[in-house]
Amino acid sequence: MHVLLELAARVGYGARGFVYLSVGVLTLLAAADLIGDAVGTKGAIAWMAQRPFGRLWLLLLGLGLVAFVMWRVLQAVFDADHEGTSRHAIGTRMSQGFSAMSYALLAFNTFALLHHTPGDPAADDVARSHEQAAKVLALPYGNWILAAAGLTLLGIGVVNVSRSWREDFTEYLACSPRTCRRLAPLARAGCVARGMAYVPLAILIILAGLKSKASEVTSLGSALEAVERQPAGPWVLVLVALGFIAFGTFSFIEARFRRIRPPRDLNPLT
C-alpha cells in the first residue's frame, strides 16, 4: 500500500510540474511574440491537446493530476504529512484541501478535452469564463458574490507571494542540506510568479462584480495578455514565465526527493 501511495504522489508532483512548465514556456514564447496569446493552466493543456499524440498526453496528464488530487486529500484530510491539529497545521491542511479541489477541476477539464478540443483554446477559455460569471451575476446578490470571489483569488495571490519568504520549501525533501539550499530559490520564485499571475485576474473579477458585467471576467491567459500591454509589461510577463518554469522544475524535484509518508490512520479527526 505504501509503495502505491508513494508512486501516486510522485506521479502527481510530476504532472503538476509538467503543467506549470508548459504554462511557463508558452508564456515566455508569447512574450517573445513567437506564438499567439499567453495561456493559463487550462489553455496550456488545450494547446498540448492539439499537438501530435495529444490525446495520449491528455490521458496520461489527467491520470497524473488525479493521483495528485488523491495525495492532496490524504494530506488535507488524513494528515499524511503528520502536521497535527495546531492552528498553523489546520491552516496548512486547509490550503492543501483547496489545492485538491482546484486540481480536481483541472483534471476534469483535462479529461473533457478528450471529447472536445476547441480550435482556439484561449477564446474558448474566455467564453467559458463569461458564461460562468453570467450565471453568478444572475443569482441574488450575484455581483457581491462575484466580487467576493475576486477578493478570494486576490487573497490566494497574496498568500502565494508571502509564502515565498516565510516557508521552508525544503522541509519535506530528502536531500542534503547543501542541495536543499540550492533548490529552495526555485520554489520561492515559483510562488511569487503564481501569486503575481493571480492579481490581474482577481482585479478584473472584482471589477466585473462591482460593475455587474460578466464581460469583464476573463481567463488567466487573457489577464496576462492585459499585463503585457502595459508599460514594461513584456518584461513582467517574462519574469512571470520564468517563475512558472521554476515552479514546474521544483515540482519535478519534489517528485524525486519529497518524503512521502502514509497517514497514521484513516481517521480524519486524528
C-alpha positions in Angstrom: 0.0 0.0 0.0 2.8 2.4 0.9 4.6 1.7 -2.3 1.5 2.5 -4.4 0.8 5.7 -2.3 4.4 6.9 -2.9 4.2 6.2 -6.6 0.9 8.0 -6.9 2.2 11.0 -5.0 5.4 11.2 -7.1 3.5 10.9 -10.4 1.2 13.6 -9.2 4.0 16.0 -8.4 5.4 15.2 -11.9 2.1 16.0 -13.5 1.8 19.3 -11.7 5.4 20.1 -12.8 4.5 19.4 -16.4 1.5 21.7 -16.3 3.4 24.7 -14.9 6.5 24.1 -17.0 4.2 24.1 -20.1 2.5 27.3 -18.9 5.8 29.0 -18.3 7.3 28.0 -21.7 4.2 29.1 -23.6 4.0 32.4 -21.7 7.7 33.0 -22.5 7.0 32.3 -26.2 4.0 34.7 -26.1 6.1 37.4 -24.5 8.6 37.0 -27.4 5.8 37.1 -29.9 6.7 33.6 -31.1 3.2 32.3 -30.6 -0.2 34.0 -30.1 -1.7 34.9 -26.7 -0.4 33.8 -23.3 -2.3 30.9 -21.7 -3.1 29.7 -18.2 -3.1 26.1 -17.0 -6.2 25.1 -18.9 -5.0 26.9 -22.0 -1.7 25.1 -21.9 -3.4 21.7 -21.6 -5.7 22.6 -24.5 -2.7 23.7 -26.6 -1.0 20.4 -25.8 -4.1 18.5 -27.0 -3.6 19.9 -30.5 -0.1 18.6 -30.7 0.8 15.1 -32.1 -0.2 12.3 -29.8 -2.3 15.0 -27.9 -5.0 12.6 -26.7 -2.4 10.3 -25.2 -0.7 13.2 -23.4 -4.1 14.3 -22.1 -4.9 10.8 -20.8 -1.6 10.5 -19.0 -1.7 14.0 -17.6 -5.3 13.6 -16.4 -4.4 10.4 -14.6 -1.3 12.1 -13.1 -3.5 15.0 -11.9 -6.0 12.6 -10.3 -3.0 11.0 -8.5 -2.0 14.4 -7.2 -5.6 15.1 -6.0 -5.6 11.8 -4.1 -2.3 12.8 -2.4 -3.7 16.2 -1.6 -6.7 14.6 0.0 -4.5 12.3 2.1 -2.5 15.4 3.2 -5.5 17.6 4.0 -8.0 15.1 5.5 -5.8 12.3 6.8 -2.7 14.3 7.7 -0.3 12.3 5.5 2.5 14.9 6.4 1.9 14.4 10.1 1.2 18.2 10.6 -1.0 17.7 13.6 -4.0 19.8 14.7 -2.4 23.1 15.7 -3.7 26.3 14.3 -0.9 26.5 11.8 -1.3 22.9 10.9 -5.0 23.3 10.3 -4.3 26.3 8.0 -1.8 24.2 6.0 -4.2 21.3 5.7 -7.0 23.6 4.6 -4.7 25.1 1.9 -4.0 21.5 0.7 -7.7 20.9 0.6 -8.3 23.9 -1.6 -5.4 22.7 -3.8 -7.1 19.3 -4.1 -10.3 21.0 -5.3 -8.5 23.2 -7.9 -6.5 20.3 -9.3 -9.6 18.1 -9.4 -11.3 20.7 -11.6 -8.2 20.9 -13.7 -8.2 17.1 -14.1 -11.9 17.2 -15.1 -11.1 19.8 -17.7 -8.3 17.7 -19.0 -10.5 14.6 -19.5 -13.2 16.8 -21.0 -10.7 17.8 -23.8 -10.5 14.1 -24.8 -14.1 14.5 -26.1 -13.8 18.1 -27.4 -10.7 20.1 -28.2 -11.5 23.8 -29.1 -10.0 25.3 -32.2 -9.0 28.4 -30.2 -8.3 27.4 -26.6 -7.7 31.0 -25.4 -11.0 32.2 -26.9 -12.9 29.2 -25.5 -11.5 29.8 -22.1 -12.6 33.4 -22.1 -16.1 32.5 -23.4 -16.4 29.9 -20.6 -15.4 32.5 -18.0 -18.0 34.9 -19.3 -20.7 32.2 -19.1 -19.8 31.3 -15.6 -19.7 34.9 -14.5 -23.1 35.5 -16.0 -24.5 32.6 -14.0 -23.1 34.0 -10.8 -24.5 37.5 -11.6 -28.0 36.0 -12.2 -28.0 34.9 -8.5 -29.4 37.1 -5.7 -26.6 39.5 -4.7 -24.6 37.9 -7.6 -22.5 41.0 -8.1 -21.3 40.8 -4.5 -20.6 37.1 -4.8 -18.5 37.7 -7.9 -16.6 40.5 -6.2 -16.0 38.3 -3.2 -14.7 35.5 -5.5 -12.3 38.1 -6.9 -11.2 39.1 -3.4 -10.6 35.5 -2.5 -8.5 35.0 -5.6 -6.6 38.1 -4.7 -6.0 36.7 -1.2 -4.7 33.5 -2.7 -2.3 35.5 -4.8 -1.1 37.5 -1.8 -0.7 34.2 0.3 1.4 32.7 -2.5 3.7 35.7 -2.6 4.0 35.7 1.2 4.9 32.0 1.2 7.9 32.7 -0.9 9.8 34.2 2.1 8.1 32.7 5.2 8.0 29.0 4.2 10.8 26.4 4.3 10.2 24.6 1.0 12.9 22.0 1.7 11.4 20.8 4.9 9.9 17.8 3.2 12.8 17.0 0.9 15.1 14.0 1.4 18.3 15.7 0.2 21.5 17.0 1.7 21.3 20.5 3.3 23.6 21.8 0.6 21.4 20.5 -2.2 18.3 21.7 -0.5 19.7 25.3 -0.2 20.3 25.3 -3.9 16.8 24.1 -4.7 14.8 26.4 -2.4 15.1 29.5 -4.7 13.2 27.7 -7.4 10.2 27.2 -5.2 10.3 30.8 -3.9 10.4 32.2 -7.4 7.5 29.9 -8.4 5.4 31.1 -5.5 6.0 34.7 -6.4 5.1 34.1 -10.0 1.9 32.2 -9.2 0.8 34.9 -6.8 1.5 37.8 -9.1 -0.3 36.0 -12.0 -3.5 35.8 -9.9 -3.5 39.5 -9.2 -4.6 41.0 -12.6 -7.3 38.2 -13.0 -8.6 38.9 -9.4 -8.8 42.6 -10.1 -10.8 42.0 -13.3 -13.2 39.7 -11.5 -13.7 42.3 -8.7 -14.4 45.0 -11.2 -16.9 42.7 -13.0 -18.8 42.2 -9.8 -18.8 45.9 -8.9 -20.0 46.8 -12.4 -22.3 43.7 -12.8 -20.7 43.0 -16.2 -19.8 39.4 -17.0 -17.8 40.5 -20.0 -15.2 42.0 -17.6 -14.3 38.5 -16.4 -11.5 36.8 -18.4 -9.1 33.9 -18.2 -5.7 33.8 -16.6 -4.1 33.8 -20.1 -6.0 36.9 -21.1 -5.2 38.6 -17.8 -1.5 38.0 -18.5 -2.0 39.5 -22.0 -3.5 42.6 -20.4 -0.3 42.9 -18.3 1.8 42.6 -21.4 0.1 45.6 -22.9 1.1 47.8 -20.1 4.4 49.8 -20.0 7.2 47.3 -19.3 4.5 44.6 -19.5 6.6 42.2 -21.7 9.4 42.2 -19.1 6.9 41.5 -16.3 5.4 38.7 -18.4 8.9 37.2 -18.9 9.5 37.3 -15.1 6.2 35.5 -14.5 7.0 32.9 -17.2 10.4 32.2 -15.6 8.7 31.9 -12.3 6.2 29.3 -13.7 9.2 27.4 -15.2 10.9 27.5 -11.8 7.8 26.2 -10.0 7.4 23.4 -12.6 11.0 22.5 -12.2 10.7 22.4 -8.4 7.6 20.2 -8.7 9.8 17.7 -10.6 12.3 17.9 -7.8 9.5 17.1 -5.3 8.6 14.1 -7.5 12.1 12.8 -7.0 13.1 13.9 -3.4 9.9 14.5 -1.4 9.4 12.4 1.7 6.2 10.5 1.1 4.7 9.1 4.3 1.5 7.2 4.8 -1.1 8.6 7.1 -1.0 7.3 10.7 -4.6 6.0 10.1 -7.6 6.9 8.1 -9.4 8.8 10.8 -9.5 12.5 9.7 -10.0 13.6 13.3 -6.6 12.4 14.5 
